[in-house]
């Protein structure tokens, strides 16, 4: 079964950082562009960032630009989302996706609260 396993979430205070990981299972990540999404409580899913299969052309939602960094290590079959200067509005369940074949994971929870 092709899916992602996300990890690295947790509870932090505003201004702190977290690094999320997204391990591809059942397929080779190097063939796929990757997107990160999030879903806040009571809201719809929001696209956060994307990166090409070769690690080039990272793109970001305006809400996270300058604070989040998307990256990948195809040798480890893993993508990452470095999240800096976290805000309360960054709270949510974070998912990674391979848009081409619509592979998803179960998500990892990020809570930012003082």
Phi, psi and omega in degrees: 000132181269123180197174174251152171240108180271149177206171176103356178290173179171189179252124181225169177266158177306138180094345180276179185234156171217152173237118179268147176240154184218100182268125177281134182236125177090004178200165181267118185299331187299343181269000190232136161291153185233142171236147168253141177228164173216159177223115178279158180304128177076009182235169178281171180286138184238131174289138185247312185198160177214158180211143180290167184298331181266008177088001181267171172057049174295142178226152187222150168293149181302328184292341183239355183301132181088349180243326183254148176228123176264140179208178180204154173229097185294333177294331178262002180058034189225140171248161185224158170222106175275123184242115181248160178048052185295147180239163180300327181287355174276354179300135178163180176266123185257131183236151165249157186216144167256099188301327186303316180245010176058045173276139179227166170246187181271346176094161175226136188275133174240125178235123180243114185204144176268000000 
